[in-house]
Amino acid sequence: MDQFWIFAGHYWWLVFPLAAGVGGLVTRWDSLAGRRHRRRLEILKAKAELRAANLQPVATMSEPKPITRPSPIPTQLEQLFKAHDAVTARWLDYELDVAKLIAYPAMSDGRQPLTAAFLRARKVADGLRPASTDARITAEDLAEYRTAVTDYEVAFDLAEREARRLKDSNFTEVERKRLDTAKHLITVAVDEAATPAERQLAYKRVRDELDGLLAISDEALVILEEKVALPLTARPSRPDAAASAPGDDTRDAGGTASDPRRD
């Protein structure tokens, strides 16, 4: 310990350069620490800007940023009318075709929940439909009609899917046999090769078999009657008719059959 004090007494002046050196080291360390901190902040800022840029769509020369403008109301109404009429046509394809109603009876049964929902959606869409594409309506009216048409489309799809799934499963065994009989009779009633009497008889039996089973509209019956009343197509003559035609050499002039044994 004494030697230390002796050294310090002789070399006390070294304290000043050592202090200056230590001070320089401390200053250098602080400078480096501050630089590292600023660099870290710059990196974090750059990452944040890059993340924000990735979240926003970038318009390029090959893919310009689209500018969406609402179509004029008449154009929108025209599109909605087409969608509305398309669903109605699909429904009438069942409603006016007796054979289809027999195959998928749920489409005419308002007691079925999905069919009832479709009929309500149809009534709403028809009620909200403007008179023409030139009708003066507000944006709210247009939005309400668009929603109604969409509900109409969805309700029909659900009702049709359910009807095709059920078919005649809601009927008893006896009622299913009556439906099958009516289905076969319709093919006879509209068969162009059948005679008018055969057609009319088949049509009458179809009405009898479906009575109390299906609710068939008057329009569907009129269309079926028109098919039943179609003119007959040309049919080949029967072989036995050709054999009994006038001029047959098996008969004599008096109209009696000649006896081959006379020859």
C-alpha positions as YAML, in Angstrom:
chain: A
units: angstrom
residues:
- id: 1
  name: MET
  ca: [0.00, 0.00, 0.00]
- id: 2
  name: ASP
  ca: [2.90, 2.32, 0.79]
- id: 3
  name: GLN
  ca: [4.38, 1.63, -2.63]
- id: 4
  name: PHE
  ca: [1.15, 2.79, -4.27]
- id: 5
  name: TRP
  ca: [1.27, 6.11, -2.50]
- id: 6
  name: ILE
  ca: [4.91, 6.52, -3.30]
- id: 7
  name: PHE
  ca: [4.08, 5.86, -7.02]
- id: 8
  name: ALA
  ca: [1.14, 8.24, -6.89]
- id: 9
  name: GLY
  ca: [3.30, 10.91, -5.28]
- id: 10
  name: HIS
  ca: [5.84, 10.75, -8.06]
- id: 11
  name: TYR
  ca: [3.44, 10.26, -10.98]
- id: 12
  name: TRP
  ca: [0.38, 12.25, -9.91]
- id: 13
  name: TRP
  ca: [0.41, 14.14, -13.17]
- id: 14
  name: LEU
  ca: [-0.72, 10.99, -15.05]
- id: 15
  name: VAL
  ca: [-4.20, 11.53, -13.64]
- id: 16
  name: PHE
  ca: [-4.94, 14.25, -16.17]
- id: 17
  name: PRO
  ca: [-4.16, 12.32, -19.38]
- id: 18
  name: LEU
  ca: [-5.90, 9.23, -17.98]
- id: 19
  name: ALA
  ca: [-9.00, 11.27, -17.13]
- id: 20
  name: ALA
  ca: [-8.98, 12.79, -20.58]
- id: 21
  name: GLY
  ca: [-8.71, 9.34, -22.13]
- id: 22
  name: VAL
  ca: [-11.53, 7.93, -20.03]
- id: 23
  name: GLY
  ca: [-13.66, 10.95, -20.87]
- id: 24
  name: GLY
  ca: [-13.00, 10.40, -24.54]
- id: 25
  name: LEU
  ca: [-14.01, 6.77, -24.26]
- id: 26
  name: VAL
  ca: [-17.22, 7.67, -22.49]
- id: 27
  name: THR
  ca: [-18.05, 10.29, -25.10]
- id: 28
  name: ARG
  ca: [-17.32, 7.81, -27.89]
- id: 29
  name: TRP
  ca: [-19.53, 5.21, -26.27]
- id: 30
  name: ASP
  ca: [-22.40, 7.65, -25.91]
- id: 31
  name: SER
  ca: [-22.03, 8.68, -29.55]
- id: 32
  name: LEU
  ca: [-22.10, 5.08, -30.74]
- id: 33
  name: ALA
  ca: [-25.10, 4.31, -28.53]
- id: 34
  name: GLY
  ca: [-27.00, 7.31, -29.89]
- id: 35
  name: ARG
  ca: [-26.16, 6.30, -33.46]
- id: 36
  name: ARG
  ca: [-27.39, 2.75, -32.84]
- id: 37
  name: HIS
  ca: [-30.62, 4.11, -31.35]
- id: 38
  name: ARG
  ca: [-31.26, 6.38, -34.34]
- id: 39
  name: ARG
  ca: [-30.56, 3.50, -36.74]
- id: 40
  name: ARG
  ca: [-32.99, 1.29, -34.87]
- id: 41
  name: LEU
  ca: [-35.66, 3.98, -35.13]
- id: 42
  name: GLU
  ca: [-35.02, 4.38, -38.86]
- id: 43
  name: ILE
  ca: [-35.37, 0.63, -39.39]
- id: 44
  name: LEU
  ca: [-38.64, 0.52, -37.47]
- id: 45
  name: LYS
  ca: [-39.98, 3.47, -39.46]
- id: 46
  name: ALA
  ca: [-38.99, 1.86, -42.77]
- id: 47
  name: LYS
  ca: [-40.72, -1.39, -41.78]
- id: 48
  name: ALA
  ca: [-43.89, 0.48, -40.84]
- id: 49
  name: GLU
  ca: [-43.94, 2.34, -44.19]
- id: 50
  name: LEU
  ca: [-43.37, -0.91, -46.09]
- id: 51
  name: ARG
  ca: [-46.20, -2.64, -44.25]
- id: 52
  name: ALA
  ca: [-48.57, 0.22, -45.00]
- id: 53
  name: ALA
  ca: [-47.57, 0.20, -48.66]
- id: 54
  name: ASN
  ca: [-48.31, -3.53, -48.92]
- id: 55
  name: LEU
  ca: [-51.82, -3.06, -47.52]
- id: 56
  name: GLN
  ca: [-52.78, -0.48, -50.15]
- id: 57
  name: PRO
  ca: [-53.52, -1.46, -53.80]
- id: 58
  name: VAL
  ca: [-50.89, -0.17, -56.17]
- id: 59
  name: ALA
  ca: [-51.96, 1.04, -59.60]
- id: 60
  name: THR
  ca: [-49.59, -0.07, -62.32]
- id: 61
  name: MET
  ca: [-49.46, 0.56, -66.04]
- id: 62
  name: SER
  ca: [-50.75, -2.95, -66.77]
- id: 63
  name: GLU
  ca: [-53.39, -2.91, -64.02]
- id: 64
  name: PRO
  ca: [-54.80, 0.60, -63.63]
- id: 65
  name: LYS
  ca: [-56.82, 1.29, -60.54]
- id: 66
  name: PRO
  ca: [-60.49, 0.83, -61.49]
- id: 67
  name: ILE
  ca: [-62.85, 3.73, -61.10]
- id: 68
  name: THR
  ca: [-66.29, 2.41, -60.18]
- id: 69
  name: ARG
  ca: [-69.27, 4.56, -61.00]
- id: 70
  name: PRO
  ca: [-72.86, 3.46, -60.44]
- id: 71
  name: SER
  ca: [-74.77, 2.61, -63.60]
- id: 72
  name: PRO
  ca: [-77.75, 4.77, -64.52]
- id: 73
  name: ILE
  ca: [-80.99, 3.72, -62.88]
- id: 74
  name: PRO
  ca: [-82.64, 2.62, -66.19]
- id: 75
  name: THR
  ca: [-79.70, 0.29, -66.86]
- id: 76
  name: GLN
  ca: [-79.89, -1.17, -63.38]
- id: 77
  name: LEU
  ca: [-83.64, -1.65, -63.71]
- id: 78
  name: GLU
  ca: [-83.20, -3.42, -67.02]
- id: 79
  name: GLN
  ca: [-80.80, -5.89, -65.43]
- id: 80
  name: LEU
  ca: [-83.13, -6.42, -62.47]
- id: 81
  name: PHE
  ca: [-86.10, -6.96, -64.79]
- id: 82
  name: LYS
  ca: [-84.17, -9.69, -66.63]
- id: 83
  name: ALA
  ca: [-83.28, -11.44, -63.38]
- id: 84
  name: HIS
  ca: [-86.86, -11.10, -62.15]
- id: 85
  name: ASP
  ca: [-88.36, -12.47, -65.37]
- id: 86
  name: ALA
  ca: [-85.87, -15.35, -65.45]
- id: 87
  name: VAL
  ca: [-87.04, -16.62, -62.08]
- id: 88
  name: THR
  ca: [-90.68, -16.23, -63.07]
- id: 89
  name: ALA
  ca: [-90.06, -18.21, -66.27]
- id: 90
  name: ARG
  ca: [-88.43, -21.01, -64.28]
- id: 91
  name: TRP
  ca: [-91.43, -21.10, -61.96]
- id: 92
  name: LEU
  ca: [-93.94, -21.12, -64.84]
- id: 93
  name: ASP
  ca: [-92.06, -24.05, -66.32]
- id: 94
  name: TYR
  ca: [-93.43, -26.04, -63.39]
- id: 95
  name: GLU
  ca: [-96.73, -24.22, -62.93]
- id: 96
  name: LEU
  ca: [-97.89, -24.69, -66.54]
- id: 97
  name: ASP
  ca: [-96.53, -28.19, -67.14]
- id: 98
  name: VAL
  ca: [-98.81, -30.85, -65.64]
- id: 99
  name: ALA
  ca: [-96.22, -33.58, -66.18]
- id: 100
  name: LYS
  ca: [-93.64, -31.60, -64.17]
- id: 101
  name: LEU
  ca: [-96.14, -30.94, -61.41]
- id: 102
  name: ILE
  ca: [-96.77, -34.67, -61.16]
- id: 103
  name: ALA
  ca: [-93.02, -35.33, -60.98]
- id: 104
  name: TYR
  ca: [-92.36, -32.55, -58.41]
- id: 105
  name: PRO
  ca: [-95.69, -31.88, -56.65]
- id: 106
  name: ALA
  ca: [-94.13, -29.80, -53.87]
- id: 107
  name: MET
  ca: [-93.66, -26.92, -56.34]
- id: 108
  name: SER
  ca: [-97.44, -26.34, -56.34]
- id: 109
  name: ASP
  ca: [-98.03, -27.10, -52.66]
- id: 110
  name: GLY
  ca: [-98.24, -23.91, -50.62]
- id: 111
  name: ARG
  ca: [-98.22, -25.98, -47.43]
- id: 112
  name: GLN
  ca: [-94.53, -26.72, -47.97]
- id: 113
  name: PRO
  ca: [-92.52, -24.14, -45.97]
- id: 114
  name: LEU
  ca: [-89.97, -23.41, -48.71]
- id: 115
  name: THR
  ca: [-92.63, -23.22, -51.40]
- id: 116
  name: ALA
  ca: [-94.66, -20.86, -49.23]
- id: 117
  name: ALA
  ca: [-91.56, -18.70, -48.65]
- id: 118
  name: PHE
  ca: [-90.96, -18.58, -52.40]
- id: 119
  name: LEU
  ca: [-94.54, -17.52, -53.10]
- id: 120
  name: ARG
  ca: [-94.23, -14.72, -50.51]
- id: 121
  name: ALA
  ca: [-90.93, -13.57, -52.06]
- id: 122
  name: ARG
  ca: [-92.56, -13.57, -55.48]
- id: 123
  name: LYS
  ca: [-95.42, -11.42, -54.22]
- id: 124
  name: VAL
  ca: [-93.00, -8.91, -52.67]
- id: 125
  name: ALA
  ca: [-90.82, -8.70, -55.80]
- id: 126
  name: ASP
  ca: [-93.84, -8.25, -58.05]
- id: 127
  name: GLY
  ca: [-95.20, -5.55, -55.76]
- id: 128
  name: LEU
  ca: [-91.95, -3.56, -55.73]
- id: 129
  name: ARG
  ca: [-91.30, -3.85, -59.47]
- id: 130
  name: PRO
  ca: [-91.45, -0.45, -61.21]
- id: 131
  name: ALA
  ca: [-93.75, -0.06, -64.17]
- id: 132
  name: SER
  ca: [-90.86, 0.40, -66.63]
- id: 133
  name: THR
  ca: [-87.17, 1.19, -66.86]
- id: 134
  name: ASP
  ca: [-88.09, 4.87, -67.30]
- id: 135
  name: ALA
  ca: [-89.97, 5.01, -64.01]
- id: 136
  name: ARG
  ca: [-88.87, 7.76, -61.65]
- id: 137
  name: ILE
  ca: [-87.73, 6.02, -58.47]
- id: 138
  name: THR
  ca: [-85.36, 6.93, -55.68]
- id: 139
  name: ALA
  ca: [-82.12, 5.18, -54.83]
- id: 140
  name: GLU
  ca: [-83.83, 3.69, -51.78]
- id: 141
  name: ASP
  ca: [-86.62, 2.24, -53.96]
- id: 142
  name: LEU
  ca: [-84.04, 0.77, -56.32]
- id: 143
  name: ALA
  ca: [-82.11, -0.83, -53.45]
- id: 144
  name: GLU
  ca: [-85.33, -2.27, -51.99]
- id: 145
  name: TYR
  ca: [-86.35, -3.76, -55.34]
- id: 146
  name: ARG
  ca: [-82.86, -5.21, -55.85]
- id: 147
  name: THR
  ca: [-83.05, -6.92, -52.46]
- id: 148
  name: ALA
  ca: [-86.50, -8.29, -53.30]
- id: 149
  name: VAL
  ca: [-85.28, -9.77, -56.60]
- id: 150
  name: THR
  ca: [-82.33, -11.39, -54.84]
- id: 151
  name: ASP
  ca: [-84.65, -12.88, -52.20]
- id: 152
  name: TYR
  ca: [-86.92, -14.10, -55.02]
- id: 153
  name: GLU
  ca: [-84.04, -15.90, -56.73]
- id: 154
  name: VAL
  ca: [-82.78, -17.51, -53.54]
- id: 155
  name: ALA
  ca: [-86.27, -18.56, -52.41]
- id: 156
  name: PHE
  ca: [-86.96, -20.25, -55.75]
- id: 157
  name: ASP
  ca: [-83.65, -22.13, -55.72]
- id: 158
  name: LEU
  ca: [-84.39, -23.44, -52.23]
- id: 159
  name: ALA
  ca: [-87.97, -24.43, -53.09]
- id: 160
  name: GLU
  ca: [-86.91, -26.17, -56.31]
- id: 161
  name: ARG
  ca: [-84.10, -28.05, -54.56]
- id: 162
  name: GLU
  ca: [-86.50, -29.23, -51.85]
- id: 163
  name: ALA
  ca: [-89.17, -30.26, -54.37]
- id: 164
  name: ARG
  ca: [-86.67, -32.32, -56.34]
- id: 165
  name: ARG
  ca: [-85.53, -33.96, -53.11]
- id: 166
  name: LEU
  ca: [-89.03, -34.78, -51.88]
- id: 167
  name: LYS
  ca: [-90.64, -35.79, -55.19]
- id: 168
  name: ASP
  ca: [-93.76, -37.77, -54.15]
- id: 169
  name: SER
  ca: [-92.48, -38.89, -50.74]
- id: 170
  name: ASN
  ca: [-95.20, -36.91, -48.92]
- id: 171
  name: PHE
  ca: [-97.95, -39.02, -50.50]
- id: 172
  name: THR
  ca: [-99.29, -42.37, -49.40]
- id: 173
  name: GLU
  ca: [-98.65, -45.54, -51.35]
- id: 174
  name: VAL
  ca: [-102.11, -45.38, -52.92]
- id: 175
  name: GLU
  ca: [-101.64, -41.72, -53.88]
- id: 176
  name: ARG
  ca: [-98.23, -42.44, -55.41]
- id: 177
  name: LYS
  ca: [-99.82, -45.13, -57.59]
- id: 178
  name: ARG
  ca: [-102.40, -42.61, -58.75]
- id: 179
  name: LEU
  ca: [-99.62, -40.15, -59.62]
- id: 180
  name: ASP
  ca: [-97.75, -42.82, -61.57]
- id: 181
  name: THR
  ca: [-100.94, -43.71, -63.44]
- id: 182
  name: ALA
  ca: [-101.54, -40.05, -64.28]
- id: 183
  name: LYS
  ca: [-97.95, -39.68, -65.46]
- id: 184
  name: HIS
  ca: [-98.39, -42.63, -67.85]
- id: 185
  name: LEU
  ca: [-101.76, -41.35, -69.08]
- id: 186
  name: ILE
  ca: [-100.33, -37.93, -69.96]
- id: 187
  name: THR
  ca: [-97.89, -39.55, -72.38]
- id: 188
  name: VAL
  ca: [-100.88, -41.15, -74.09]
- id: 189
  name: ALA
  ca: [-102.92, -37.94, -74.05]
- id: 190
  name: VAL
  ca: [-100.23, -36.00, -75.93]
- id: 191
  name: ASP
  ca: [-99.11, -38.85, -78.17]
- id: 192
  name: GLU
  ca: [-99.55, -37.73, -81.77]
- id: 193
  name: ALA
  ca: [-99.79, -41.34, -82.88]
- id: 194
  name: ALA
  ca: [-102.86, -42.00, -80.70]
- id: 195
  name: THR
  ca: [-106.39, -41.47, -81.99]
- id: 196
  name: PRO
  ca: [-108.45, -38.49, -80.81]
- id: 197
  name: ALA
  ca: [-110.65, -40.82, -78.82]
- id: 198
  name: GLU
  ca: [-107.64, -42.36, -77.08]
- id: 199
  name: ARG
  ca: [-106.27, -38.93, -76.27]
- id: 200
  name: GLN
  ca: [-109.53, -37.63, -74.86]
- id: 201
  name: LEU
  ca: [-110.03, -40.74, -72.75]
- id: 202
  name: ALA
  ca: [-106.47, -40.49, -71.38]
- id: 203
  name: TYR
  ca: [-106.95, -36.80, -70.63]
- id: 204
  name: LYS
  ca: [-110.20, -37.46, -68.74]
- id: 205
  name: ARG
  ca: [-108.52, -40.18, -66.69]
- id: 206
  name: VAL
  ca: [-105.63, -37.83, -65.89]
- id: 207
  name: ARG
  ca: [-108.12, -35.33, -64.44]
- id: 208
  name: ASP
  ca: [-109.75, -38.09, -62.41]
- id: 209
  name: GLU
  ca: [-106.45, -39.41, -61.01]
- id: 210
  name: LEU
  ca: [-105.19, -35.97, -60.00]
- id: 211
  name: ASP
  ca: [-108.46, -34.82, -58.48]
- id: 212
  name: GLY
  ca: [-107.80, -34.06, -54.80]
- id: 213
  name: LEU
  ca: [-104.05, -34.72, -55.11]
- id: 214
  name: LEU
  ca: [-102.63, -31.68, -56.92]
- id: 215
  name: ALA
  ca: [-103.77, -28.11, -57.37]
- id: 216
  name: ILE
  ca: [-103.44, -27.56, -61.11]
- id: 217
  name: SER
  ca: [-104.00, -24.07, -62.49]
- id: 218
  name: ASP
  ca: [-106.54, -23.38, -65.21]
- id: 219
  name: GLU
  ca: [-103.74, -22.17, -67.48]
- id: 220
  name: ALA
  ca: [-101.95, -25.52, -67.16]
- id: 221
  name: LEU
  ca: [-105.13, -27.39, -68.03]
- id: 222
  name: VAL
  ca: [-105.69, -25.19, -71.09]
- id: 223
  name: ILE
  ca: [-102.16, -25.90, -72.33]
- id: 224
  name: LEU
  ca: [-102.64, -29.63, -71.78]
- id: 225
  name: GLU
  ca: [-105.98, -29.56, -73.63]
- id: 226
  name: GLU
  ca: [-104.33, -27.81, -76.57]
- id: 227
  name: LYS
  ca: [-101.71, -30.58, -76.74]
- id: 228
  name: VAL
  ca: [-104.44, -33.22, -76.58]
- id: 229
  name: ALA
  ca: [-106.29, -31.54, -79.47]
- id: 230
  name: LEU
  ca: [-103.28, -31.51, -81.82]
- id: 231
  name: PRO
  ca: [-104.04, -33.04, -85.26]
- id: 232
  name: LEU
  ca: [-102.99, -36.59, -85.95]
- id: 233
  name: THR
  ca: [-99.76, -37.19, -87.78]
- id: 234
  name: ALA
  ca: [-99.67, -39.26, -90.94]
- id: 235
  name: ARG
  ca: [-99.42, -42.92, -90.04]
- id: 236
  name: PRO
  ca: [-98.71, -45.92, -92.31]
- id: 237
  name: SER
  ca: [-101.74, -47.95, -93.36]
- id: 238
  name: ARG
  ca: [-102.26, -51.29, -91.67]
- id: 239
  name: PRO
  ca: [-101.37, -54.47, -93.62]
- id: 240
  name: ASP
  ca: [-104.86, -55.93, -93.17]
- id: 241
  name: ALA
  ca: [-106.37, -52.76, -94.65]
- id: 242
  name: ALA
  ca: [-104.25, -53.17, -97.78]
- id: 243
  name: ALA
  ca: [-105.37, -56.78, -98.10]
- id: 244
  name: SER
  ca: [-109.04, -55.78, -98.07]
- id: 245
  name: ALA
  ca: [-108.67, -52.85, -100.47]
- id: 246
  name: PRO
  ca: [-110.99, -52.60, -103.53]
- id: 247
  name: GLY
  ca: [-109.77, -54.47, -106.59]
- id: 248
  name: ASP
  ca: [-108.48, -57.37, -104.54]
- id: 249
  name: ASP
  ca: [-108.34, -60.45, -106.82]
- id: 250
  name: THR
  ca: [-109.75, -62.63, -104.03]
- id: 251
  name: ARG
  ca: [-113.20, -61.09, -104.61]
- id: 252
  name: ASP
  ca: [-115.34, -61.30, -107.75]
- id: 253
  name: ALA
  ca: [-117.26, -58.54, -109.42]
- id: 254
  name: GLY
  ca: [-120.25, -59.17, -107.21]
- id: 255
  name: GLY
  ca: [-118.24, -58.51, -104.10]
- id: 256
  name: THR
  ca: [-118.07, -62.15, -102.94]
- id: 257
  name: ALA
  ca: [-114.84, -63.84, -102.26]
- id: 258
  name: SER
  ca: [-113.69, -66.21, -104.98]
- id: 259
  name: ASP
  ca: [-112.95, -69.77, -104.06]
- id: 260
  name: PRO
  ca: [-109.42, -70.77, -104.98]
- id: 261
  name: ARG
  ca: [-110.58, -74.38, -105.34]
- id: 262
  name: ARG
  ca: [-112.55, -73.43, -108.44]
- id: 263
  name: ASP
  ca: [-109.27, -72.94, -110.26]
...
